[in-house]
């Protein structure tokens, strides 16, 4: 049975609007060195996402992927559940919904509290989903900077292949070009179509907790 799903680009746009606020008609003022970072909660669990060992339905399954650049390089490794109770300082963040085998991109810049009108970097995520929910997700993380000219190739800043268990963060050392911190990648396996609404509701509750920090 063929199920019609929204295009990945449309879902990504929805997530960016939910996480970062709606686009404004006027470009935001440039951010200074004092406000390109903020304290946030990262890799928070979403209890509403049921997880079992039964086979996935490839017609419905996909992944919600959170990629965050944490300023510190000395976070625990392996990180385990440390982030559940510890807020961290972040520089960049992106949320995407990735369909199996389809590269999904989002803007990537040190601009966590406003829309980055002049973003030249992008983060791309490609996932291969497991046959069963208890197995890790194969994930390719690609960060690049736009070419300086039409004839030049984009500069690849990071290209990594990871195995990310459902709702368990994985730490990837960053590079000087990206900011020198650490990248935290968390994948949430979406078994059914309405799981996307559940993870977005979890993110809304996370934002309420962040306001109390």
N, C-alpha and C positions, 0 to 999 in steps of 0.2 A: 504493500500500500504506500503510495507516494503522499507525503505530507508537505504542504507548501509552508515554508518558513520565511520570515523577513530576511532581507539581504543583510550580510554581515556589516556592511557599511552603515546601514540604517540603525542597527542595534548599537554599533560603536558610537554613533552620534548621540543616541539616547543616553548612553552611559556617561559620555563626556559632559552632556548637559546636566545630568543628575549630579555628577560628582563635582563639577567645577562651576556650575551656574550657567545661566543662559548667556549667549553672546550679546554684546552691547553694540549699539550703533556707532559709538565713539571708541577709538582705540584707548586702552588703559594707559596710564602714565608709566614711564619706565620704572622698573623696580630697582631700588638701591641695594647695596650690599647688606643693609640691615634687615630687609624684609623678603629676601628670596628664600628664606628657610622658615619653617614653622614646626611646632610640636604636634605630633599626630600619633594615632594608633594604627598599627600596620599588622597585616596577616591575622585579622581577627576571625575566630571561628563563627560559622553560621549553623546553629543547631538544627534549623529547619530543613537543611539539605540531607535527606535520608541517604544512607550508604549501605549497600548490601553487596553480596558476592554474586548475585545473579547476573547473567549476561546483559550487556547494554543493548538497547535498540538503536542501531546506527542512524535511523531516520530521525530520532529525537535528540540524541546525545550531542553535547558540545561542552565547551569549557569557558568559564569566566576567569580571566587571568589578571591579577594585580601585579604591577611592576613598580617598585618604589626605590628611589635612591636615598639611602640613609647617609647622613653626613659622617657618622662615626665609622671607623674601620675596625674597631675593637669589639664589635658585638660578638656574643658567644657563637662558636662553631664546633659541633652542630648546634643549631639554635633551639631545636626542640620547641617547647611551648613558652619560651621566655618572653616573646613579644606580646603574649596575651595580657600580661600584667605590667608591661613597661612601655610607656610612651617614648618615642624617639624623635629626633630632629630630622626632617626630610627636606630634600631639595627639589626633587622631581617625582611625578607620579603619573601613572596611566592605567586605565582599566579598559579591557577589551573583551568582547565575546568572540571566541575563536571556534570556527567550524573545522572539522577534521580535514587536514591537508590544505587549508585555505589560508595563506598569509594575511594577517589582519594588522593594520598599522594605526598608530595614533601619534600626535605631536609629542615631542620630548624636549623639555627645556627647564631651566631653573625658574619656574614660574608657577608656584603651587597655589596661589590665591587669586589669580586673575587670568583672563584669556590672553594667551601669548600670540599677538598678531604677527610678530616677526620671527616665529619659530622656524629654524632651519634644520633642526634635527627631528628624526622620527624613530620610533621603536616599533618593530614588527614581531609578531608572535605567530608561530605555526605549530599546531598540535597534532599529535596522532593519539587518538584515544585508545585505552585498553579494551580488551574484550569483556573484562569484568570490573566492577567498581572498586574492588579492593586492590587492584594493580595500579602502579604509578602511571602518570601521563607523560609521554615523550613530548618534549617541548623544545623548540628552537627559538632562541632570543637573538634578535638582530637589531643593532642600533647604528644608524648612519647619519652623516651630515650632508646636506645638499651640496652639489657640485658648485664650484665658483663660477663656472661658465657652462654653456650649453654643450660643449664638446668634451668636457671633463667628466670623469666618473665620480659618483658620490664617494665620500670617504667613509670607510667602514670603521666604526669605533669599537664595536663589540659584536662577536658572532659566537654564540655558545649553544651547545646542546645539553639539555638537562633531563633528568627524570624527577618529576615532581609528584609526590603522593597527594591525594585529595586533601585539601585544607591544611597541608603542612608546608611551611615556608622553606625555601632553599636560598642560601646566601651565595651570591656570585661576587667575587672581588671586582671592584670597578677599576677604571684606568684613569690616568691623569687627565686625558682628554674629556672624560665624562664628569670629572669632578673629584676623583680620588677617594670617594666614600665606599659604600657597599650597596649592591643591588639585592633587594629582597624580592623573590618571585614566589607568588602564591597562586595555585590553581584550584578552582572550585569546579568539581565535576557536576555538570547539569544533566541529569538523567532524563528529565521530562521538560516540556516546553515551559510549564509554569514555574520551574525551578529558578528561572531568571528573575521572576518577581520576588521570590523568596530571598535571593541574595541581595537584591536592591533594597528590600526592606531591612535586611541586616546592616547594610551600609548606612541607611538613614539613622538607625539606632546608634551606630558607631559615631556618626557626626554629632549626635546629641551628647554622647559621652565626651567627645573631644572639646566641646564648648565648656566643659567643667574643668578642664585641665589648667 
